[in-house]
Amino acid sequence: MGIFAITLGMPGTLIILVDVILYALITGFERIGILMIVLLIIISILAEAMDFALGMSGAANFGITKRGIVASFIGSIAGAVVMTPVLLGFGTVVGIFLGGFAGFFIVELIRQATLKPSLRAGYGAIMGRVAGTLVKGFCALIMIVLSLTNIYS
């Protein structure tokens, strides 16, 4: 569930962390100890921070505005809503990325009134989001592997 949440732009590492804490509480910390939970908390915080930083830096390198950020967020939601019925789960992911790009692109096109800088700004926003999602997904996989290794060892 956490990996799927990450593809939708939600804090999937938090879902994984809560699952592991619940498992530890239910089993009386038999397989998962406090040290492992602290390590997973650190990984989760780092993953969310890196996702945010990469997303913002990708767009900042190509000229970001507050309106562009808001438009990208609204476009992501609208894209997910529109594309989900078309391509089911994959449509949600595609809609988030395409909607985010479209929202950012439209606002920057209106602001700059030229096509090339607007495309570059939209491209930067998408590349930052992709990089952040990949890094957060990798951290989530590390969290899952660490947890399952402790549970089944």
Secondary structure, DSSP 8 states (H G I E B T S, - for coil): -HHHHHHTTS-HHHHHHHHHHHHHHHTTTSSS-HHHHHHHHHHHHHHHHHHHHHHHHHHHTT---HHHHHHHHHHHHHHHHHHHHHHHHHHHHHHHHHHHHHHHHHHHHHHH--HHHHHHHHHHHHHHHHHHHHHHHHHHHHHHHHHHHHH--
